[in-house]
Amino acid sequence: IVDRSYWSRKLKHALKGTTKVRIQTVLIDENDVFDIEITQKDVINEIIDNLNILTDANPSVCLCPGDFAFDFYDNEQVLASLTLHHFESFRNSIDV
């Protein structure tokens, strides 16, 4: 595993100004829906502070849309979206 602290810093910089985080299931099963919006600044800061990008030298790549989506907003504008895949890796919507 390689620490990508440059990417972590760049992602965290892109998320400055986040006023809301929405976490929801991507593949929605009507019996297993999860959708939460977080607007408490201290909780948002804790989420962002704990984002660290690590990469495996031989990453596995799946073709699924992900299990959960983490959408970061500045008011109603999406700053970034991260999708969690198989509870072990994220993909992002911004160029980091």
C-alpha positions in Angstrom: 0.0 0.0 0.0 1.3 3.4 -1.0 0.4 6.6 0.8 -1.0 9.2 -1.6 -0.8 12.1 0.7 -0.6 14.6 -2.2 -3.9 13.3 -3.5 -5.4 13.3 0.0 -4.4 17.0 0.4 -5.8 17.9 -3.0 -9.1 16.1 -2.3 -9.4 17.9 1.1 -8.6 21.2 -0.6 -11.4 20.6 -3.2 -13.8 19.8 -0.3 -13.2 23.1 1.5 -16.5 25.0 1.8 -18.5 21.8 2.2 -21.8 22.6 3.8 -23.6 19.2 3.4 -22.5 15.6 3.0 -25.1 13.1 1.7 -24.4 9.4 2.0 -26.8 7.0 0.3 -27.0 3.5 -1.2 -26.2 3.3 -4.9 -27.8 0.1 -5.8 -31.1 0.6 -4.0 -32.9 -2.5 -2.7 -36.3 -1.3 -1.4 -35.6 -3.4 1.8 -32.2 -1.9 2.4 -32.2 1.9 1.7 -29.8 4.2 3.4 -29.9 7.9 2.8 -28.6 10.5 5.3 -27.7 14.2 5.0 -25.1 15.7 7.4 -25.0 19.4 7.9 -23.3 19.7 11.2 -20.0 21.4 10.5 -18.0 19.5 13.1 -19.2 16.2 11.7 -18.4 17.3 8.1 -14.9 18.4 9.1 -14.3 15.0 10.8 -15.4 13.1 7.7 -13.1 15.2 5.5 -10.2 15.1 8.0 -10.4 11.3 7.9 -10.2 10.9 4.2 -6.9 9.4 3.3 -6.0 8.1 -0.1 -4.1 4.9 -0.2 -3.5 2.8 -3.2 -2.5 -0.8 -3.7 0.4 -1.5 -6.0 -1.9 -4.0 -7.7 -5.4 -2.6 -7.3 -8.5 -4.7 -8.2 -10.9 -3.0 -10.4 -14.6 -3.8 -10.4 -17.2 -2.6 -12.9 -20.0 -2.0 -10.3 -21.5 1.4 -9.6 -20.5 1.1 -5.9 -22.3 0.3 -2.7 -22.5 3.8 -1.2 -22.2 7.3 -2.6 -20.7 10.2 -0.6 -21.7 13.5 -2.1 -20.1 16.7 -0.8 -22.0 19.9 -1.4 -21.4 23.7 -1.1 -25.1 24.6 -0.5 -26.7 22.8 -3.5 -23.6 22.6 -5.7 -21.9 19.2 -5.8 -18.2 19.7 -5.0 -17.3 16.0 -5.3 -18.8 12.5 -5.3 -17.0 9.4 -3.9 -18.4 6.0 -4.4 -17.4 3.2 -2.0 -16.8 -0.2 -3.7 -16.9 -3.5 -1.9 -16.3 -1.6 1.4 -12.6 -1.3 0.5 -12.0 1.4 -2.2 -13.3 4.7 -3.3 -13.7 6.2 -6.8 -14.1 9.9 -7.2 -15.6 12.4 -9.5 -12.9 15.0 -9.4 -9.4 15.0 -10.9 -7.1 14.3 -7.9 
